[in-house]
Amino acid sequence: MSRINDVGGMAGFPAIAEEPDEPPFHADWEAHVFALNGALIKRGVYNLDEFRDAIERMPPEEYLAASYYERWFTAITTLLAEKGVALPHELEVPRG
C-alpha cells in the first residue's frame, strides 16, 4: 500500500521547481527544526526510520499542504508525544 509521500510518477502533481542558488533554509525556524531533529536522533529519542514513518503517516491533506520542514516539525511533535517525552498540549504551536 502506498502512502501520500509516494507520489513519484503519479498524474496530477506538478514538476518540482528548483530555485537557482537556493539557500538550505528559507527561514530561521527551519534551521532550528533541522538541528532539533538531529539532536533528538543523536540522543536516541527516536531513530531515522521512526522519523520517516511519522512523516509518511501524516494525513494526506496535511502532508500536501505542508512545506518540507513543516512535515519535519509535525513528525518531531508526533514522535515526542508518542514516546511520552512531552504531552500533546505542551507541543501545541500558538497560531496567531
C-alpha positions in Angstrom: 0.0 0.0 0.0 1.4 3.4 -1.0 1.2 6.4 1.2 0.8 10.1 0.3 4.5 10.7 0.1 4.8 8.0 -2.6 3.7 10.3 -5.5 6.5 9.6 -7.9 5.1 9.2 -11.4 1.5 9.9 -10.3 -0.5 12.1 -12.6 -1.8 15.5 -11.3 1.3 16.6 -9.5 3.4 19.5 -10.9 7.1 19.2 -11.6 9.4 20.2 -8.8 10.6 23.8 -9.3 14.2 24.1 -8.4 15.5 27.5 -7.3 18.9 28.6 -8.6 21.3 29.1 -5.7 18.5 28.1 -3.3 19.5 28.6 0.4 19.4 25.5 2.6 16.8 27.2 4.8 14.2 29.8 3.9 13.6 30.9 7.5 15.4 30.6 10.8 12.8 28.2 12.2 13.6 25.7 9.5 17.2 25.6 10.7 16.0 25.1 14.3 13.8 22.2 13.2 16.7 20.6 11.3 19.0 20.9 14.4 16.3 19.7 16.8 15.7 16.6 14.7 19.5 15.8 14.6 19.8 16.3 18.4 16.8 14.0 19.1 18.1 11.3 16.9 21.6 11.5 18.3 20.1 11.3 21.9 18.2 8.2 20.9 14.7 9.6 21.5 13.8 8.1 18.1 15.6 6.9 15.0 15.6 7.9 11.4 13.2 5.2 10.3 10.7 6.3 13.0 11.1 9.9 11.9 10.4 9.0 8.2 7.4 6.8 9.2 5.9 9.7 11.2 6.1 12.0 8.2 4.6 9.3 6.0 1.7 8.8 8.5 0.6 12.4 8.1 -3.0 12.7 6.8 -2.8 13.3 3.0 -4.4 16.7 3.1 -2.0 17.9 5.8 1.0 16.3 4.0 0.2 18.1 0.8 -0.5 21.4 2.4 2.8 21.4 4.5 6.2 22.6 3.5 9.2 20.3 3.7 10.2 21.5 7.2 6.6 21.7 8.4 6.4 18.0 7.7 9.6 17.5 9.7 8.1 19.5 12.6 4.9 17.5 12.5 6.9 14.3 12.7 9.0 15.5 15.6 6.0 16.6 17.6 4.2 13.4 16.8 7.1 11.3 18.0 7.7 13.3 21.1 4.0 12.7 22.1 4.1 9.0 21.1 7.3 8.4 23.1 5.9 10.2 26.2 8.6 12.9 26.1 6.0 15.7 26.0 2.3 15.9 26.4 0.3 16.8 23.3 -0.9 20.2 24.8 2.8 21.0 25.5 3.6 20.6 21.8 0.8 22.9 20.5 2.0 25.7 18.4 0.3 29.0 19.1 -1.4 30.3 15.9 -1.7 34.0 15.5 
